[in-house]
Amino acid sequence: MARIQMPEGNTDQPEIVQVWGLRPEMGEAVSNLSYAVYSKSQLPARVREAARMRIAQINGCTVCQGWRIPELADQGVDEELYAHVENTDHPQYSEQERLAIEYAEKFSVDHRSIDDAFFERLRASFTDAEILDLTICIGNWVAFGRLTMILDLDEACEVRPRVTA
């Protein structure tokens, strides 16, 4: 149950949707940012998903850890991608995927460790536009993952949980 009172109405919606009735103009902005992260990012899907999954693990969001986008399977996003994100040395990851996971972890756990040397490593694999893209994606996932956990909205997260056979 959420830690804040849900607004009247929209009780047929999950709490993560209902809560924005308290501040609809902010809810619209949040929705627009999340939409942009998932539909406007120009990063490869595997890079984004590797970073997203590492953040979900760090935030402790079981719903986000179980969320899969079936349409990404044709872009190489499979269970193997998710299975090893705590180990950036795993041989299945490209250099971009390794860096995205490392960046997500540093951003989430110790942002002050992101120094010029790390940015040089990022620049060796990403353009500045791609670094900005990745930074926006990571910032979105860290912020809203923690928002849902802090307000105890994670049990009703709007993302589609993974269905197991």
C-alpha positions as CSV (number, residue, x, y, z in Angstrom):
1,M,0.0,0.0,0.0
2,A,1.3,3.4,-0.9
3,R,2.8,5.7,1.7
4,I,0.7,8.7,0.5
5,Q,-3.0,9.0,0.1
6,M,-4.2,8.3,-3.4
7,P,-6.5,10.9,-4.9
8,E,-10.2,10.2,-5.3
9,G,-11.2,8.5,-8.5
10,N,-9.2,6.3,-11.0
11,T,-9.3,3.4,-8.5
12,D,-9.4,1.0,-11.4
13,Q,-5.8,2.2,-12.2
14,P,-2.6,1.0,-10.5
15,E,-1.3,3.3,-7.7
16,I,1.6,4.3,-9.9
17,V,-0.9,5.9,-12.3
18,Q,-3.4,7.1,-9.6
19,V,-0.7,9.1,-7.7
20,W,-0.3,11.5,-10.6
21,G,-3.8,12.7,-9.9
22,L,-2.3,14.6,-7.0
23,R,0.0,16.6,-9.4
24,P,-1.3,16.0,-12.9
25,E,1.0,18.5,-14.6
26,M,4.0,16.7,-13.1
27,G,2.6,13.3,-14.0
28,E,2.4,14.4,-17.6
29,A,6.0,15.5,-17.5
30,V,7.1,12.2,-16.0
31,S,5.1,10.3,-18.6
32,N,6.7,12.3,-21.4
33,L,10.2,11.7,-20.1
34,S,9.6,8.0,-19.7
35,Y,8.1,7.8,-23.2
36,A,11.1,9.5,-24.6
37,V,13.5,7.2,-22.8
38,Y,11.8,4.1,-24.3
39,S,10.8,5.4,-27.7
40,K,13.3,8.2,-28.7
41,S,16.6,6.8,-27.4
42,Q,19.0,6.1,-30.3
43,L,21.1,3.7,-28.2
44,P,21.1,-0.1,-29.1
45,A,18.4,-1.9,-27.1
46,R,21.0,-4.2,-25.5
47,V,22.9,-1.2,-24.2
48,R,19.8,0.4,-22.7
49,E,18.4,-2.9,-21.2
50,A,21.8,-3.8,-19.6
51,A,21.9,-0.5,-17.9
52,R,18.2,-0.6,-16.9
53,M,18.5,-4.1,-15.4
54,R,21.6,-3.1,-13.3
55,I,19.6,-0.2,-11.9
56,A,16.6,-2.4,-11.2
57,Q,18.9,-4.7,-9.2
58,I,20.5,-1.8,-7.3
59,N,17.1,-0.2,-6.6
60,G,15.7,-3.6,-5.5
61,C,12.7,-3.3,-7.7
62,T,11.5,-6.8,-8.4
63,V,8.8,-5.7,-10.9
64,C,11.5,-3.8,-12.9
65,Q,13.8,-6.8,-12.7
66,G,11.0,-9.0,-14.1
67,W,9.9,-6.6,-16.8
68,R,10.6,-7.6,-20.4
69,I,9.8,-5.9,-23.7
70,P,9.0,-8.9,-26.1
71,E,9.6,-6.7,-29.1
72,L,13.3,-6.3,-28.3
73,A,14.0,-10.0,-28.8
74,D,14.7,-9.4,-32.5
75,Q,17.4,-6.8,-31.4
76,G,19.3,-9.4,-29.4
77,V,17.7,-8.7,-26.0
78,D,17.3,-12.1,-24.3
79,E,17.6,-13.7,-20.8
80,E,21.3,-14.1,-21.2
81,L,21.6,-10.3,-21.4
82,Y,19.9,-9.9,-18.0
83,A,21.5,-12.9,-16.3
84,H,25.0,-11.5,-15.8
85,V,24.7,-7.7,-15.4
86,E,26.4,-7.8,-12.1
87,N,29.5,-9.1,-13.9
88,T,30.7,-6.6,-16.5
89,D,33.5,-8.9,-17.4
90,H,31.1,-11.6,-18.8
91,P,32.2,-12.5,-22.3
92,Q,28.7,-11.9,-23.8
93,Y,28.8,-8.2,-23.4
94,S,30.1,-5.7,-25.9
95,E,32.3,-2.8,-24.8
96,Q,29.3,-0.5,-25.0
97,E,27.2,-2.8,-22.9
98,R,30.0,-3.2,-20.3
99,L,30.4,0.6,-20.0
100,A,26.6,1.2,-19.8
101,I,26.4,-1.3,-16.9
102,E,29.3,0.3,-15.2
103,Y,28.0,3.8,-15.7
104,A,24.6,2.8,-14.4
105,E,26.2,1.3,-11.3
106,K,28.4,4.3,-10.7
107,F,25.5,6.7,-11.3
108,S,23.3,4.8,-8.8
109,V,25.8,4.0,-6.1
110,D,28.7,6.4,-6.2
111,H,28.2,9.2,-8.7
112,R,31.3,11.0,-7.5
113,S,33.4,8.2,-8.8
114,I,32.5,9.3,-12.4
115,D,35.6,11.2,-13.2
116,D,37.3,12.5,-16.4
117,A,39.1,9.2,-16.8
118,F,35.8,7.3,-16.9
119,F,34.4,9.8,-19.4
120,E,37.4,9.2,-21.6
121,R,36.5,5.5,-21.6
122,L,32.9,6.4,-22.4
123,R,34.0,8.6,-25.3
124,A,36.1,5.8,-26.7
125,S,32.9,3.8,-27.3
126,F,30.1,6.4,-27.5
127,T,29.6,9.8,-29.1
128,D,28.8,12.7,-26.9
129,A,25.1,12.6,-28.1
130,E,25.0,8.9,-27.1
131,I,26.6,9.7,-23.7
132,L,23.8,12.3,-23.1
133,D,21.2,9.8,-24.3
134,L,22.5,7.1,-21.9
135,T,22.7,9.7,-19.0
136,I,19.1,10.7,-19.5
137,C,18.0,7.0,-19.6
138,I,20.0,6.2,-16.5
139,G,18.8,9.3,-14.6
140,N,15.2,8.4,-15.4
141,W,15.5,4.8,-14.2
142,V,17.3,5.7,-11.0
143,A,14.9,8.5,-10.1
144,F,11.7,6.8,-10.9
145,G,12.8,3.5,-9.6
146,R,13.6,5.1,-6.2
147,L,10.4,7.2,-6.3
148,T,8.3,4.1,-6.7
149,M,10.2,2.3,-3.9
150,I,10.1,5.2,-1.5
151,L,6.4,5.9,-1.9
152,D,5.8,2.1,-1.8
153,L,4.2,2.1,-5.3
154,D,6.4,-0.6,-6.7
155,E,3.9,-3.4,-6.1
156,A,1.6,-1.7,-8.6
157,C,4.2,-0.6,-11.1
158,E,2.7,0.0,-14.5
159,V,5.3,-1.9,-16.4
160,R,4.4,-5.3,-17.8
161,P,5.8,-8.0,-15.5
162,R,7.5,-11.0,-17.2
163,V,5.2,-13.9,-17.8
164,T,6.8,-17.3,-17.1
165,A,5.5,-20.4,-18.7
